[in-house]
């Protein structure tokens, strides 16, 4: 990855004698001895209350860039993304969850032909995992309600009774991103679907 940074990185703005990956930037390297094909490195934003709109836009772009990079690789069927920037960078967990879930859902809808079909939102601490689980349930509920309301409006406009079997009103499109994983105190993987 140092070679990649030397070739593609930006000059350190603090005047250091090295290259850096900018906020929202991503780069892909081999996985080394890890049980996956690649590692996509990403730099999310640090949180600032006074610049929240800009920080939200940066995190949105970071997640979009991760998914886009995985898609471009062409042979990736799944990706695991941690709760970017919620640790030392102080990004609010709830906001991060909302952004990551929305961006993942949008990616899957805009790229139906992508080989990337499984997006796992991961983290190693229970609090973050619980926030992501709750936010995902809220997202699925709002998506289902919006789909039902849209369907109802269409039915009223048409004034024609259509078979309910022909109307697929599910949150199925979001099922692929519903995995939130955690490792409990015993080291077992905990997964929510």
N, C-alpha and C positions, 0 to 999 in steps of 0.2 A: 504494500500500500504506500510506502514511502516513495517508490518509483512512480506510482500513479500520481501522487501529489506533486512531485517534482515536475512532471510533464504537464499536468492539468490543473493544479491548484492555483490559488490566488496568493499574491504576496501578503505576508502578515501585515495588517494595518498598524500594528504597534511597532513596526520597524524591525521585527525579528528577522534573522537570516534564514528563514524557511518558508515553505508554502503551506497554506491551510485550505481546508474545505470550508466554504462559506456557509452561513445559515441557510437552511433549506436545500443545501447541496447534497448530492449523493454520489457515491462511487462504489463500484462492484469489484470484489476480489475473489479469488478462489477461497474455498472454505477450509483449506488446510486439513486438519484431522477431525474437524467437526462433521457430524452426520447429515450433511446437506451439500448441495452443489456449489453454492455461492454464499457470500456474505455481502449484503448491501449496507454500506456504512452511511449514516445520515447524521446531519447536524441540525437539531431543532433549535428554536429560539429560547432565550431566557425570558422569563415573564417580567413585565413591567406594567403596573396599573395605569400609568400615564400614557402608555403606548399600546394599550390592549388590542385595538383594532389591527395595528400593524403586526403584532405578535401572533394574533389569530390567523392572519393572512399568511404569515411565514410558516406556521405549523401546518396549515392546510396545504401549502405548496410542498412542504417536506414530505407529507404522506402521499400526495399525488406523485411526487418524484420517485418515491420508493416503489409504488405500484407500477408506474410507467417503466421504470428500469427493469423490474421483474418481467413485465410484459414484453419489452424489447428483447430480452434474452431468448425468448421464444420456446424454451424447453422447461419453463417453470410452471408447475401446476399448483403449488401452494407457497405461501409466504407467512412468516410469523413476524409481527411487528410489536415491539414493546411500547409502553406508554411513553412515547417520546417527550422529553423535556420536563416530565413531572417530578423528577428527582432533584438533583442539585440546581437545575435551572428554574425550579419553582412554578412551573406552569400548572394552573389549577386542574386537578384530576378530572372533574366533571366536564370542564370545557374541552379538555383533551379527548375525553371519551366521545363527546358529541361530535367533535371534528372528525376523529378517526372513523367512527361508525358511518357518518354521513359520506365521507370521501370514499370509503370502501364500497358502500352501497352504490354510489354514483359510478364508480369505476366498473363494477360488475354490470350495471345497466348499460353503460356506454360502450362496453367492450364484450359483447356476448360471444364473439368468436375467439377471444383470448383463451389460451391454455390455462391461464391463471384462474382457478375456480375456487380455491379455498384460501381465505384470508383469516388468519388466526391473530387475534389481538391478545398479547401476552404480557405478563408481568410477574414479578416474584414476591410481591407483598399483598397480603389479604385485603387491606383497605383499598388499594387501587383496583384489584380484581372485583371487589364488591361494587365499587363505583361504576366500573365498566358493565357489570352484569345488570345493574339497575338501569343504567342509561340505555342499554340495548333493549331491555324490556319496554321502556318508555318509547323508544324509537319504533319498535315493532308495533306497539299499540297505536301510535300516531299514524303510522303508515297504513295500518288496517282501517282505522277510522276514516282517513282521507280517501282510501280506495272505496270504502262503502258509500261515503257521501257523493263521490264522483259517479259511482254506479247508479245511485238513487236519482241524481240529477239527469243523467242520460236516459233513464227509464221514464221519467216524467216528461222530458222533452219529446221523446219518441211516442208517448202515449200508447205504447204497444207492449203487451206483456211478453217478455222474453223468458226463456227457460233459465232458471237459476243454475242449471248444470252447465250452461254455455258461458257463464260468467265466473271466471276464476278469481275469486276474491280471497287471496291468501297473502301472507308476507313471505312467500317462498323465495323471492329474489334475495332476501336478506339471510336466509338460512346458512348460506356458505360463510358468512362472517360471524356466526353466532358462537364460535369457540373462544372462550376466555379461559386461559390456563393459569394455574398457580401450583406451586409446590408447597405442600403442607409441612408441618413440623417434622414429620417422619420421612420426608423426601419423596412422597408419592405425588404424582401429578393429579391435580384436581381440575376437572373440565366441566364447564357449564355449556349447555346447548339449549 
